[in-house]
Amino acid sequence: HFVGNSNLVEMTGAEASCSLEHRVRAIHDLLEQLGARVAALESGLLSCSCGKATSGSQVSCSSRPPREVGDLPNLQPTPEDTPTVVRLKQEAGRLGLTSAIFRWVPSDYYSRPLEQRRELLGSPTIHHLCKSIITVNTHCINEGWQNKSNAQYYCVVFQYTQRLDSEKMMRAIRDLNPSVGKKKFNFRLAPEEVSDKLAGFGHNAVTPLGMQEAIPIVLSQKILDLRPEYFWMGGGEVDAKLRVDTRQFIEVFQPLVLDVTVAAESTDALD
């Protein structure tokens, strides 16, 4: 290690090893991200001309046939993958979600502050970290989810630095249904047992990809403002996270893009 001159940085063998490990991981992450982007470009999903989505709108792009999973290094199963994650990787390939990158995180991930979670995922900001929850309109005039613009249940994707606002959710969905009275909208977090049954994933593992039921998806409009244009969310297991390009997510899932959140008061201990 370096000694003597006070202007030099003292580095132990352990510190040097840690620094090297971080550099190797950073290089690996970069190559993984570049591979996913190249695959997406080749599929024509990111190279299409997309207009900026507005409240309640959907982005439409010309799609190409999905790539086989065998062609996509980022969707190859790994020894640590569970059957659920293997299934989701196959589903991503089937749908043409070629930008999908899965990452396993430590079991204490949710006990850590957002800044540490950001570091674990190599995310550019904490605002890129998102969650998916299942909501229920307890006053809905429809049962189930066949009516996308006025469904009883929605899978809502939004940032951890934001909070889902039931009033904004009500107004956004009601704007799509001007003939329906205000009293027919009352959005709440779905009971855990209902969420588990509809999504097929437990708490902190919910993801729009490969849900048990085809629940309509609401994507927070604020996610479209993120730069770079991608975000992290749940990956089917509590310790698995999934990264996708925003525009490709919109092309594949055709969500309702709505303004449904407000800034969270605290981001220190969110699950």
C-alpha positions as CSV (number, residue, x, y, z in Angstrom):
1,H,0.0,0.0,0.0
2,F,1.0,3.7,-0.3
3,V,2.7,5.3,2.6
4,G,4.7,8.4,3.4
5,N,3.4,11.4,1.5
6,S,0.3,12.8,3.1
7,N,-1.1,13.6,-0.4
8,L,-1.1,10.0,-1.3
9,V,-4.1,7.7,-0.6
10,E,-3.4,4.8,1.7
11,M,-4.9,1.6,0.3
12,T,-4.9,-1.7,2.0
13,G,-5.1,-5.0,0.1
14,A,-8.7,-5.4,1.1
15,E,-9.6,-2.0,-0.2
16,A,-7.8,-2.6,-3.5
17,S,-9.7,-5.8,-3.9
18,C,-13.0,-4.1,-3.2
19,S,-12.2,-1.4,-5.6
20,L,-11.3,-3.9,-8.3
21,E,-14.5,-5.8,-7.6
22,H,-16.6,-2.7,-8.1
23,R,-14.8,-1.9,-11.4
24,V,-15.4,-5.4,-12.7
25,R,-19.0,-5.3,-11.8
26,A,-19.4,-1.8,-13.4
27,I,-17.9,-3.2,-16.6
28,H,-20.1,-6.3,-16.5
29,D,-23.2,-4.1,-16.0
30,L,-22.2,-1.8,-18.9
31,L,-21.8,-4.8,-21.2
32,E,-25.1,-6.3,-20.1
33,Q,-26.9,-3.0,-20.7
34,L,-25.3,-2.5,-24.1
35,G,-26.2,-6.1,-25.1
36,A,-29.8,-5.5,-24.1
37,R,-29.9,-2.2,-26.0
38,V,-28.4,-3.7,-29.2
39,A,-30.9,-6.6,-29.0
40,A,-33.8,-4.1,-28.7
41,L,-32.5,-2.0,-31.6
42,E,-32.2,-5.1,-33.8
43,S,-35.8,-5.9,-33.0
44,G,-36.8,-2.5,-34.2
45,L,-38.6,-1.6,-31.0
46,L,-36.4,1.2,-29.9
47,S,-35.7,2.5,-33.4
48,C,-39.4,3.2,-34.1
49,S,-40.8,6.7,-34.2
50,C,-42.8,7.2,-31.0
51,G,-44.7,10.3,-29.9
52,K,-44.5,11.5,-26.3
53,A,-47.4,10.0,-24.4
54,T,-49.8,12.2,-22.6
55,S,-52.3,11.6,-19.9
56,G,-54.4,8.5,-20.8
57,S,-52.6,8.0,-24.0
58,Q,-50.7,5.1,-25.4
59,V,-47.5,5.1,-27.5
60,S,-47.8,3.2,-30.8
61,C,-44.8,1.9,-32.6
62,S,-44.3,-0.5,-35.5
63,S,-43.3,-3.8,-34.0
64,R,-41.2,-6.7,-35.3
65,P,-41.5,-10.4,-34.6
66,P,-40.1,-11.2,-31.1
67,R,-36.6,-12.5,-30.8
68,E,-36.0,-16.1,-29.5
69,V,-34.7,-16.1,-25.9
70,G,-31.7,-18.1,-27.2
71,D,-30.6,-15.0,-29.1
72,L,-30.7,-12.7,-26.1
73,P,-27.8,-13.0,-23.6
74,N,-29.6,-10.9,-21.0
75,L,-32.5,-13.4,-20.9
76,Q,-30.5,-16.5,-20.5
77,P,-31.2,-18.4,-17.3
78,T,-28.5,-18.4,-14.6
79,P,-27.8,-20.9,-11.9
80,E,-29.4,-18.7,-9.2
81,D,-32.6,-18.1,-11.2
82,T,-35.7,-19.6,-9.7
83,P,-38.4,-21.3,-11.9
84,T,-40.4,-18.0,-11.6
85,V,-37.6,-15.9,-13.0
86,V,-36.8,-18.4,-15.7
87,R,-40.5,-18.2,-16.7
88,L,-40.4,-14.4,-16.8
89,K,-37.3,-14.4,-18.9
90,Q,-39.0,-16.7,-21.4
91,E,-42.1,-14.5,-21.3
92,A,-40.0,-11.4,-21.9
93,G,-38.5,-13.0,-25.0
94,R,-41.9,-14.1,-26.2
95,L,-43.3,-10.6,-25.9
96,G,-40.3,-9.0,-27.5
97,L,-39.3,-7.2,-24.3
98,T,-35.7,-7.4,-25.4
99,S,-34.4,-4.7,-23.1
100,A,-35.3,-6.7,-20.0
101,I,-32.5,-7.2,-17.5
102,F,-32.9,-9.2,-14.3
103,R,-30.8,-8.6,-11.3
104,W,-30.6,-10.4,-8.0
105,V,-30.2,-8.3,-4.8
106,P,-29.3,-9.1,-1.2
107,S,-32.1,-10.4,1.1
108,D,-31.9,-7.3,3.2
109,Y,-32.6,-5.1,0.1
110,Y,-35.8,-3.6,1.5
111,S,-34.2,-2.7,4.8
112,R,-31.8,-0.4,3.0
113,P,-32.5,3.2,2.1
114,L,-33.2,4.1,-1.5
115,E,-29.7,5.4,-2.1
116,Q,-28.1,2.0,-1.2
117,R,-30.7,0.2,-3.4
118,R,-29.7,2.5,-6.2
119,E,-26.1,1.6,-5.8
120,L,-26.8,-2.1,-5.7
121,L,-28.7,-1.9,-9.1
122,G,-26.3,0.6,-10.7
123,S,-29.2,3.0,-11.3
124,P,-28.4,6.6,-12.3
125,T,-30.9,8.0,-9.7
126,I,-33.3,6.9,-7.0
127,H,-36.1,8.1,-9.2
128,H,-35.5,5.2,-11.5
129,L,-36.6,2.7,-8.8
130,C,-40.2,1.8,-9.2
131,K,-42.8,-0.5,-7.7
132,S,-45.9,-2.2,-8.9
133,I,-49.1,-2.6,-6.9
134,I,-52.6,-3.9,-7.5
135,T,-55.4,-1.4,-6.8
136,V,-59.2,-2.0,-6.6
137,N,-62.0,0.3,-7.3
138,T,-64.5,-0.7,-4.6
139,H,-67.3,1.2,-6.3
140,C,-66.6,0.1,-9.9
141,I,-69.6,-0.4,-12.1
142,N,-67.7,-3.2,-13.8
143,E,-66.4,-6.5,-12.4
144,G,-63.0,-7.7,-13.3
145,W,-60.6,-6.1,-15.8
146,Q,-62.1,-6.6,-19.3
147,N,-62.9,-2.8,-19.6
148,K,-59.4,-1.3,-19.7
149,S,-60.6,2.3,-19.3
150,N,-62.8,1.5,-16.3
151,A,-61.6,-1.7,-14.7
152,Q,-62.2,-2.9,-11.2
153,Y,-58.5,-3.8,-10.8
154,Y,-55.3,-2.1,-12.1
155,C,-51.6,-2.8,-11.8
156,V,-50.1,0.6,-11.2
157,V,-46.3,1.2,-11.8
158,F,-44.8,4.3,-10.1
159,Q,-41.6,5.5,-8.5
160,Y,-40.6,5.0,-4.9
161,T,-40.0,8.7,-4.7
162,Q,-43.7,9.2,-5.4
163,R,-46.9,8.2,-3.6
164,L,-50.0,6.9,-5.4
165,D,-52.7,9.5,-4.8
166,S,-56.2,8.0,-4.8
167,E,-57.8,11.3,-5.7
168,K,-55.6,11.7,-8.8
169,M,-56.2,8.1,-9.8
170,M,-60.0,8.7,-9.5
171,R,-59.8,11.8,-11.6
172,A,-57.6,10.2,-14.3
173,I,-59.9,7.2,-14.7
174,R,-63.0,9.3,-14.5
175,D,-61.7,11.5,-17.3
176,L,-61.7,8.4,-19.5
177,N,-65.3,7.8,-18.4
178,P,-67.1,11.2,-18.4
179,S,-70.5,9.6,-18.3
180,V,-69.8,7.8,-15.0
181,G,-70.5,9.6,-11.8
182,K,-67.8,10.4,-9.3
183,K,-69.3,8.1,-6.6
184,K,-68.5,5.1,-8.8
185,F,-64.8,5.6,-8.2
186,N,-63.0,4.7,-5.0
187,F,-59.5,3.4,-5.5
188,R,-57.7,1.5,-2.7
189,L,-54.8,-0.9,-2.4
190,A,-56.2,-4.4,-3.1
191,P,-56.1,-6.8,-0.1
192,E,-52.9,-8.9,-0.1
193,E,-54.7,-12.1,-0.8
194,V,-56.4,-10.6,-3.8
195,S,-53.2,-9.1,-5.1
196,D,-51.4,-12.4,-4.7
197,K,-54.1,-14.2,-6.6
198,L,-54.5,-11.8,-9.5
199,A,-50.8,-10.9,-10.0
200,G,-49.4,-14.3,-9.1
201,F,-46.6,-12.6,-7.1
202,G,-46.3,-11.8,-3.4
203,H,-45.5,-8.5,-1.7
204,N,-42.4,-6.7,-3.1
205,A,-42.3,-9.2,-6.0
206,V,-45.2,-7.9,-8.1
207,T,-44.3,-7.1,-11.8
208,P,-46.5,-6.5,-14.8
209,L,-44.6,-9.2,-16.7
210,G,-46.2,-12.6,-16.6
211,M,-49.1,-11.8,-14.2
212,Q,-51.6,-14.5,-13.5
213,E,-54.4,-12.4,-14.9
214,A,-54.4,-9.8,-17.7
215,I,-55.0,-6.8,-15.4
216,P,-54.8,-3.5,-17.2
217,I,-51.6,-1.5,-16.4
218,V,-51.3,2.1,-15.4
219,L,-47.9,3.7,-15.8
220,S,-47.2,6.9,-13.9
221,Q,-46.7,9.7,-16.4
222,K,-43.7,10.9,-14.4
223,I,-41.7,7.8,-15.4
224,L,-41.6,9.2,-18.9
225,D,-39.5,12.1,-17.7
226,L,-36.7,9.8,-16.5
227,R,-33.3,10.1,-18.2
228,P,-31.9,7.7,-19.2
229,E,-35.2,6.3,-20.4
230,Y,-35.5,3.1,-18.4
231,F,-36.6,2.1,-14.9
232,W,-36.3,-0.7,-12.4
233,M,-39.2,-2.6,-10.8
234,G,-40.0,-5.9,-9.2
235,G,-38.9,-9.1,-11.0
236,G,-41.3,-11.8,-9.7
237,E,-39.3,-12.7,-6.6
238,V,-38.6,-10.5,-3.6
239,D,-34.9,-10.5,-4.3
240,A,-35.2,-10.2,-8.1
241,K,-35.4,-6.8,-9.9
242,L,-36.2,-6.1,-13.5
243,R,-35.0,-3.2,-15.7
244,V,-36.8,-2.2,-18.9
245,D,-36.6,0.6,-21.4
246,T,-39.6,2.9,-20.9
247,R,-40.7,3.2,-24.5
248,Q,-40.3,-0.6,-25.1
249,F,-42.4,-1.2,-22.0
250,I,-45.1,1.0,-23.4
251,E,-45.0,-0.6,-26.8
252,V,-45.2,-4.1,-25.3
253,F,-47.8,-3.6,-22.6
254,Q,-49.8,-0.7,-23.9
255,P,-50.5,0.8,-20.4
256,L,-52.6,3.8,-19.6
257,V,-50.1,6.5,-19.0
258,L,-51.6,8.7,-16.3
259,D,-50.7,11.4,-13.8
260,V,-51.6,9.5,-10.6
261,T,-48.9,10.3,-8.1
262,V,-47.6,13.0,-5.8
263,A,-44.1,13.4,-4.2
264,A,-43.5,11.0,-1.3
265,E,-42.9,12.8,2.1
266,S,-40.1,10.4,3.0
267,T,-38.0,8.0,1.0
268,D,-35.9,6.6,3.9
269,A,-37.8,3.4,4.7
270,L,-40.0,2.4,1.8
271,D,-40.9,-1.1,0.7
